[in-house]
């Protein structure tokens, strides 16, 4: 801890058992004069619960994971990771699916309204920007406009246009525009079976892209001006299910670092986790950005100092 530093109060909006939140809380409180409150949004029914009044009948109260009441007006920064978790429920006694949906919807609406109306500190990042940036259409436009190389892409549910695109790119891949947690859709290659199934193509738009060759995948963590990248080697189209692969720290060209920061500025974000592909011709191809992607496992695989780097970034945001 540096004794000349300002004290900070930080809240993490997340869900239960978020290892990132607990790792950052421990590191933050060890290295800086700061208090970190973890707000588990899937357990807001715990005491003291949510409370708010437009006339000041009560202070805006959020329940922290340790049971304390957190007044948003005293918080310097909010790290907005997740709001709710469809896989968990704080009310197992409620079994009716309609009742559970109502509870989740009303809790989310109340929490989001309180956060966006009462909080006056720094966001990492604002919920509006966070949700907008998750849209693959918005991401691709931003990356293209800053001059990054992106795969040739078509988002469509027109069989005619899809077949024409796949004629030009016979090794095309297909993936969901967004997907849902209940039915995660893997990235797959486009086969003749799909191209022959007109109803399947028409029922929902999907992302069709040229297949970017190569086995070198680059995971880039951008925290403000700080950029830390890892090179992962895998023959799999999606390397994430199998992390038993070679991984090492990787240095990006300065121009590419600047371009990734420019994407974040266009998306009104201060942080993001990028996936790139490094081709056999040493060309970097941008694939996507996750505004709140997972990065803790990358430190374990490579030794990159991501926890300490992110903690410094978050503390500076809270006190700057």
LOTIBA-988343 format. One record per residue (C-alpha): x, y, z. Coordinates in steps of 0.001 Angstrom, whole numbers, plus 500000, padded with zeros to 6 digits. Example, Ala and Ser with C-alpha at 12.3 -4.5 7.8 and 13.67 -1.06 7.14 Angstrom:
<nodes>
512300495500507800
513670498940507140
</nodes>
This chain:
<nodes>
500000500000500000
501260503486499150
500474505720502128
500141508933500104
497333507473497998
493722508583498255
491238506164499762
488600504717497459
485290502881497755
484541500569494868
481541498354494104
481559495334491800
478196494525490212
478356490819489430
476895487423490333
477665484789492946
481028483029493002
482681485471490571
486375484638490961
487397487829489147
485561489996491678
487033488225494710
490568488174493280
490439491896492511
488933492712495922
491761490874497697
494457492480495538
492919495943495743
492603495941499518
496140494560499852
497828497096497585
495729500264497839
493782502190500515
490468500974499157
487326499108500173
485645496864497615
481992495842497977
480827492859495914
477174493212494916
475858489766493938
472888490675491789
471396487171491872
471141487390495667
469632490816496275
466823489206498280
469272488738501130
469057491269503955
469188494248503822
467773494031500265
467279496863497782
465714500157498906
465195503507497148
462921506523497324
462657509540494974
461640511787497896
464518510731500157
462490508478502472
465513506172502423
469041506299501090
469674504185497959
470727500886499543
472296497883497852
473012494656499752
476644493550499573
477643489892499602
478853490215503203
475441491465504382
476355495139504703
474202497938503267
475993499933500578
474911503524499887
475598504237496209
476229507888496958
479439506997498799
480914504862496009
483737506255493842
483667503654491052
481488500769489909
482962497832488027
479920496628486092
480568492963485223
477168491272485159
473586492058486122
471815488876487165
472593485300486282
469961483152484537
471702479994485761
471178480764489444
468325481792491676
468286483220495181
464750481935495672
464755478141495198
461372477961496953
459834479782493967
459259477048491411
456742478596489033
458712479769485944
456477482822485453
456972483899489060
460736483413488745
460811485457485548
458819488226487238
461183488280490240
464267488403488022
462806491098485748
461660493359488584
464895492930490534
466964493761487451
464838496795486616
464976498158490179
468731497614490469
469518499127487075
467285502127487738
468948502770491089
472432502402489635
471891504736486688
470006507438488613
471864507560491931
475488506711491153
477694509741490398
481151508179490244
483159506462487500
481803503482485578
483882500567484312
481846500593482156
478408502240481900
475624499656481415
474357501381478258
477783501207476612
478355497683477932
475175496307476363
475546498209473108
479122496993472669
478092493352473082
476244493596469763
478413491969467087
477075494335464414
478179497363466454
481584495795467166
482299494897463563
481393498379462350
483678499999464946
486623497706464115
486184498243460377
485994502016460747
489274502252462686
491024500306459937
491455496892461547
491504493859459299
488300491930459969
487051488761458271
484810489136455237
481402489012456906
477740488599456069
474919488741458599
471834487415456903
468839485114456835
468535485243453067
469393481826451578
470279483467448250
472795485870449798
474197483214452153
474810480780449279
476427483514447187
478719484451450093
479679480799450637
480406480376446924
482989483135447287
484231481752450639
483847477954450398
485418477481453868
483042479879455607
482086479641459268
478771480429460939
478087481678464467
475281483248466452
474729486994466403
474235486897470169
473148483503471470
471652482735474882
473216481128477980
470624478348477928
471706477262474434
475296478306473727
476000478028470017
479502477045468953
481253478480465924
481145475858463161
482017475543459495
479233475908456953
478391472576455368
476288471490452438
473572470329454829
472992473873456096
473127475411452625
470467472933451491
468212473702454480
466366476828453379
464017477011456422
467010476815458792
468712479730457060
465534481806456906
464363481349460485
467051483524462086
469926485754460984
473420484438461697
476968485631461176
478738484089458187
482462484797457860
485449483705455870
487543481163457763
490746482864458915
493564480297458579
496229479599461159
496558478118464645
497794481232466470
495102482918468565
495734486200470372
493832487211473501
494272490901474306
493308492536477589
492987496328477334
492561498154480640
492530501871479864
495907502577478249
497363499264479445
497519496474476865
498537492916477761
498346490167475151
498732486399475143
499444484062472249
497600480734472375
498259477931469900
495450475585468931
494187473847465812
490609474163467073
488300476759465558
487311477745469105
490197477195471523
488244478014474705
486825474529475549
490370473097475752
492865475261477633
495568472591477753
497422474386474961
500672476356474597
500267479935475827
502737482781476346
502971486537476710
502826488295473343
503860491787472251
501582493571469795
502716496176467281
502207499695468668
499860500587465817
497618497636466620
497494498580470306
496415502088469284
493708500661466999
492269498498469797
492142501500472103
490390503405469313
487739500672469083
487065501035472807
486733504810472472
484197504377469662
482249501979471869
482474504368474855
484352501742476879
487448501962479057
488254498229478979
487695495201476797
488995491707476034
489761491160472350
490115487972470333
492393488165467308
493882485630464910
497503485796463762
497753484227460313
500675482281458896
501533485475456998
501831487326460328
498700489369459738
496490490193462724
492770489685462072
490243491115464520
487465488697465539
485536490249468432
485638492150471713
483949491245474967
483420494353477137
483700492217480290
485469489119479062
487135486571481321
490873487128481787
491839485477485071
492629482163483357
495063483940481011
497209484950483999
497273481333485118
498311480151481643
500941482788480896
502007484540484076
500860487903482739
500265490240485733
496605490807484904
495194490993488444
497684493639489575
497408495556486289
493619495593486371
493618496547490056
495833499569489363
493585500565486452
490447500272488587
491983502214491474
493079505021489133
489575505191487675
488127505451491191
490475508189492348
491280510074489147
</nodes>
